[in-house]
Amino acid sequence: MSFVFRCEIVPVVKTQFESLPLSPALLGVIRELAYTQPTPIQAASIPTLVAGHDLIGQSKTGSGKTAAFALSILQRVSLPLREVQALVLCPTRELSAQVTREFRTLGRKHPGFTVAEFVGGQPGKSQRDALARGTHVVVGTPGRVLDHLQKGSLTTNAIVTVVLDEADRMLDMGFGPDVETILNRLPKSRQTVLFSATIPKSIAIICKAHMQTPVRVRIDEPEEARLEIRQLRLDTRPDEKFHALCWLLSKFPHNSALIFCNLKQTVIELTDKLESAGLSVGRLDGGLEQFHRDQILARFRNQSVRLLVATDVAGRGIDVEGLDLVINYEFPRQTDIYVHRIGRTGRAGRAGVAISLSGHNDKERIREIESNTGVAIEVLEQGPVNLSEVGPLLRALARPCSMQTILISGGRKDKVRAGDILGALTGDAGGISGSNVGIIEIQDKLSYVAVARPASRLAVQRLNDGRIKGKRFRATLVEGQKLDDAQAQAEARKKKSTNRRSPRSR
């Protein structure tokens, strides 16, 4: 299947709604809502969407993308046909509700137009009744939509458009398998639309598999607003290195920082020193078991641990959105290693800072890196703090993270999906606001969910008191890199299953 961006970047142009291919009814609603002129994403994407082409829309949150695809779907909908013609997938209940409201507002001059919201925490019967009465558009989270598809209450034969809204967040929350299953069950001749703030590799794979020559609409920021990695170095003696690191962490504010070392032993020692000082830190090196590696990466991705100390080998697969700061605690031995390390920050147009602690023996490697990359590494003039100032700096850095990670002793092989966990937390039994729920990661026998710190203990209680997929699973807060109850339960179930399958031998 071909995968061609027919339009890589659409320039921002000023236009009026009247110049867009919209009906008098829709233009009337737009005037009533006092919309003056379309946003750049609306002006660039509506003509393509109304024409029926597949589209990849990339723009920041709040850019008007919901109205862009809602107006286009309303322009094409056949009101006499009382079947689902468009499906919009959203990562959260709150976004689903927002999109549903937008459809109802913009479609109020379309006689008989109906839109149904399919999310967890709501009675399935009312959703089935809406389908039975006839609805034109379904907006929902992947888990609940997939439930209706599997039960046969949602038929797909009339669907001509599917929209993946906030696709990057949807995949971050663990909905990737559900989205793939849904797309595979829709008509092949449909229009596929994807809106996302970023286009990581996981999004590109979905586009290639499920789109036909999509048009890419990317609203580029002005030249002066573009951000790139700021490369710095701080010359320090070996006995001052830890003090210098503390100074850097205090001088450069960050939500999360990745600290690279050359040796596993250095990673262990540095992690212990930072942890003893009360900082939120985890380590990643080749000596860790896979469970601990998965756990610390899950916590780092969802920002329930702020600092990650890693070796190059262990850190090879790290891909974290919004990483503010990379520090080379030990200067890398080769140029390609340096480039790989600093490339962990400054992604998707965000600001990034990469700082290297360097010594006298690193001068030749610095010249080599600057020659190979064509970029001079800026020297920090101010030296690190005195030893007496390290303690107060560390105490100031030891603030709690905004998120905490909950480990659940059930995963993909238990048929647990991200939508099931989200529903258990935000439904009537859970009572947790969807805005307090972050990334959900589903593994074979375990799942991780990030929850805002003030709601985390209540979330654990509700998960332990309730059920997921009709089953009880153990939920615990992950506070460190230790084997906890949930992992112990998963390992016991795995061992029991293995013993049942293994032949006895003496």
N, C-alpha and C positions, 0 to 999 in steps of 0.2 A: 504494500500500500504506500502511495507517495505521501510525503510529508513536506509540503512546500509552504513557506510563509510568503503569500502573495504581496503582503505589505509589511515590511519590517517595522518601520516607525511612521506613524501618522502625525504630521505636524499640527500644532495647535492653530486652528483657524476660527475666526469669529463668524458666526452665522446666526440665523434666526430660526425658531421652531417652524415658522411658516414655510421655510425652504426645505424642510425634511419631509419624507414621504409618509405623512401622517394624515388620518382622516379628519374631517371637520369636527366630529364628535370629540376626538382626542385633543385637537387644538383648542376646542372650547373649554375643556377641563383644564388645560394648561394655562389658559388666560384666567380662569377663575381662581387658580392657585397662585396667580401673580408670578409665575415663572417668567423671567425677563428674556433670557437666552439660554440655549443649551450649554451644558458644561463641555469641556473638550472631549471627554470620553463619550458623551451622548452624541455630539456632532459627528464624531469619527465613526461610531459603531452602528448607529441606528440605520443608515442607508444599507449597510452590509447585512444587518440582521433582517431587515424587512425583505431584502432580496433573497433570503433563505440560505445564505452561505454560512458555513462553519466559521467560528470566530474565537480567537484567543485575545481577551482583553486584559491588559496589564495597567493598573493604575492604583494609586493609594486609596485607603479607606476614606469614605466621605466624598468621593469624586462624582457621585451621581450614577453609578453603574446600575443600581436597582431599577431606577426609572428607565434607563437605556433599554434593558432587556424586557421590562414590563410593558413599555409602550410598543415595542416591536412585536411582542407576542399578542397584545391586544389588537394591533393593526391586522394581524393575520388570522385571528381566531374566527371560526365559523360558529356563530351563535346558535343556529338551528340544530347543529350536531351536538347532542347532549352526552358527549363522551370526552374523556381526558385527552386533550390535544397538546398540552405542554406540561413538563415535569421540571420543577426547580428543586435541586438538592442544596441544603444548607448545613453547616456544621453544628449549629446550636438551635435550641428552641427559640431563644430570643431573636435570632436573625430570621428564623422561619416566620415568626409572628410579625416582624417588621416588614418582610417581603410581602406577606399576605395582606397586611394593611395597605401597602403601596398599590398592590393590584386592585384592591377594592376602591381605593381613592381614585386612581386613574381610570378605572373601568366603570365609573358610576353612570356614565351616559351610554353604556352598552346594555340595552334591555335584556334581562335574563342572564347576564353574565354571572358565573359562580366560580369561586376559588375555594379549595379545601386545604386545611392545614393538617399534615400528618406528622405528629411528633409523639415521643414517649410521654408517659404521665397523663395521657388523655385516654378516655374510653375508646377502645377499638370499634365498638358497635356504632358509635355516632359517626365515625369515619367511614365505616362500611355503608351506613345509611346515606351519607352524602354521595357516595359513589353510585348507589342504587338510584337515587333521585336524578343523578346526572350532574357532573361538574366538568368545567372546561379546563381548569388548571389545578394541579396539585403541587403544593409547596411543603417540603418536609425534610426531616433528618434521614440519613441513609438507612439506619436500622429499622425504623418504623415503615418506611416505604418498602424496603425489602420484605418485611413481614407480610404486607398486603400483596406483594407480587407472589410470594411463595404460597399464600393461602388462596390465591386466585381471585381475591376481591378487587384487585386493581388490574385491569386489562390494558394492554399496550398497543393494540392494533391501530388506534387513531392518533397516537402520539407522533407529532411531527417535529417537536423541539424539546431538547433537554438542556438545562442550564446547570452548571456546577458553579455555585456562588461561593466565594472565598475558598477556592479549591486548595490553596496551600495549607490553610488552617484545618480544612477537612481531613487532609492526609496526615497532618501533624497530630491530630486527635485520634488517629488509628482507624479511620473509616475507609482506607484504601481498598481492602478486599470487598467490602460491601458495595462501594462505588463501581468496582470492576464487574461484580455480579449483576448489578442493576443495568449497567450499560450493555452488557452482553445479552440481556433479555429484551432490549428495546428494538424496534424496527431498524434495519440497517440503513434505510433510506432517509432517516431523520436528519434534522439539523442539530449539531452539537455545539454548545456555546460554553465557554469557560472563562470565568473572571477570577483573577488572582493578583495579589499585590506583588508576588515574586513568582518566578518560573524555575524552580529547582528541577533536578534531573527526574524526580518522581512524577512531576507534572508533565514534563516533556514526553515521558514514556506513555502516559495516558493519552496525550494528544496524538502521538504517532499511531497508537493502536486503534483509536476510536474516531478520528477525524479525517475528512476528505479535503485535501488542499485548503487548510484553514487560512483565513485572513488574520494577520496579527495586528492588533491595534495597541500600540504602546504610547502612552502619553508621557513624553519625555520632559524631564524637568529643565528649567533654564540652565544655561551653561554655568552661571555663577552658583547654582544650588547643588551642583554635582559634588559628591564627596568621594574621597579616596583614602587609601591607607597612609597615615602619617608614620614614617619610619624614623625611629630615634635610637640612640645608644647612650649608655651611661658608663663611663670608665670607672672601674672600682677595683680595689684589692680583694683577694680571696677572703680575707678575714672580715671584710666589710660587706660581703655580698648579701647576707640575710638582712642587714640593716638597710642596704640600698633597696632591696625588694620591698620592704615595709614602707619606705619613703615613696616609692613609685606607686604602690597600691593606694596610698593616701593622696598623692598628688593628682592622679588620673582617676576621676570618679568612674565607676563601672557598676553595671548590674551583674555581669559575669566576666571572668577573666580566665584565660588558659595559660598555664605556666609550663614551659618546656624545659626538660633536663636531658642530658645525654645518656645518663646511666640510671638503671633501675634503683640502685642503692641511694642515689641522690634524691630520686623521687620519694622514696620511703622516708628518708631523714627529713626532707623539707616539709612533707605532709605532716609528719609528727610534730614538728616545731610550730607550724601554723595552727594545727588542731589544738595543741596544748595552750596556745594563746587565745583560744576561743573563737577562731575564725571558722566560717562555713567552708569546708574544703574536702575534696575527695582526691583519690589518686588513681592513675590508670597506667599500668605497666604490664610487661609480659608475664609476670608471675601471678596475675590474678586469674581465678577461675571465671568461666564464662558468665556464671550467674552474677558475680560481683561486678564484672565489666558491664553487663547489661543494666544492672541496678544503678551504678554511678552515672552512666551515660543518660539514663532516663531522668535521674535527678538533676543533672546538669542542664539537659535540654529544657526541662520545665522550670528551671531557676529555683529549685528547692535546695541546691547547693551552689554557692557563688564562685568558688575557686576550684579549678581542676588542674592538678599537677600530673604531667604525662611525659612518657618517653616518645620518641618519634615512631617507633614500631607500633606501640599501643595506640597512639593518637592518629594513625593513618586514616582511619575511617570516621573521624570526628567531623560532623557537619551540623553546626548549631546556628540557627537564625539569630541575628541580633547580637552576636558576640562583640563586646565593646573593646576588649583589650587582650593582646597577646604579649607575653613577656618571655624572652629567651633567658632563663636563669643561667644557663650555660650556653655559650656561643656555639651555634651549629658548625659542624665540621665541613659541610659542603654547601655550595650555592643552591642546589636544588632542594636541599633540606630547609634552608632558610626561606626560600620562596614558598615552599609548602606550608611551613609554620605560619608565616605572617598572612598567608591567604585564608586562614581561618576567620579573620576579622574583615571588616569593611565590605560586607556583601550586600547585594541588592540595593546599592546606592546609599547605604548607611555609612556613617562616619566610623572609621576604624583606626586604632593606634597600635603599633607594634614597636616594642622597646627591647633592646638587647643589652644585657649586662656584659661588658667586655673588659678584658685585661690587656696587659702589655703583650702577651703572646698571641693575641687575636688580630693584631694590626694587619698582617699579611692577608688573612682571610677576609677582613673587612674590605681591603682594597680589591681583592678578587671579586667579591660579591658586588661591589659598586660598579666595577668594570663590566661584569656580566649582565647586570640588570639595567645599567645606565641611569641609576638613581643614587644620589648621594645620601648617606644616612646621617641625619642631623644629630649633632652632638649636644647633649644636655649639659649646660654649663654649671648649673647648681649641683653641688655634691650632696650625698646622702646625709641624714641626720646623725647626730651623735648617739652613742650607745644609750645614754640616759633618756633620750627622747623616744626610743623604740617602744617602750612599754605603753606610754600614752597613745601612740599612734595605733598600736595593735588593739587597744581597748576601744578606740574610736571606730576601727574597722569591724569589730566583732558585733555587728548588728544582725538581727535575725532576717532570714529571707522572707519574702512576701508569700511564697508558696511552700507547701509541704507535700511530700509524695506518699501516697497510700499504696501498699502492696496487697494484692488480692490473690488468693490461692486458687484461681481458676483462669483459664485462658482459652486459646483457640480450639484446643482439643476437647474442651468442655462445652464447646459451641457458644462461648461467651463472646459478644461483640462490643465494640465501643458504645454503640447505641444502647445496649442493655445496661451498661454501667452508668451511662449518662442518665438514662431513665430511672434507675434505682436511686440515684442521688437527687435528681430534680423533680421526680414525680411526687404524688401525694404522700407516699410513705417516706420519701427522703426529705423533702422540704428544703433542699439546698438550692440557692439561686444559680442559674446556669452561668452567670457572670463570675461565680466563685470557682468554676471548674475549668481547669486548663487542659493540657495535653493528656490524652489517653493512649497508652501503648499496650497492645495485646500481643502476648507471646504464647508459645504452645501451652504451657501449664500455669503461667502467671500473667498478671496484668498490673500495670502501673497507672495511677491517675493522680494528676496534680490538683490540689485543692488549696484555695486561699487559706493562709495560716489561721485566721480567726474562726473559720468554719471547719477546719480539718478534723478535730476530735469529734465534733458532732457527726461529721461525714463517716468516720470510722464506726461510730456507734450505730448509725442508721444502716450501714452496710452489714454489720454483724447481726443486727436485729432483723433485717429483712432478707429478701431472696433475690437472686439474679437468675433469670431463666428458670424460675421455680425451684432453684437449689440454693442451699446455704454454703457460703464460702467465707473463709477467715480473712479479715481485713486488718492490717496493722500499719502504723506509721513507720516509715523508713527513716531512721535517725542516723544511721551510719553503715559502714560496710561490714555488717555482721549477718550471719545466718539467723533469720528470725522465724517466727512461728509459721508464717505463710509459706516460706520456702521449705521448712521442715515438713509441713503437710504435703506439699507438692512432691518432694523427694520420696516421702513414704508411699504416696499413691503410685509414683512411677516404679518404685522398687517392688511393690505388691503386684503391679501389672506385669512386670518382667518375670517375677517368680511364677506367676500363673502360666506364662507362655513357655517357660524354659523346661525342657525335659529333665527328670531326675537322673542323676548319675552318681555312681559311687566308685 
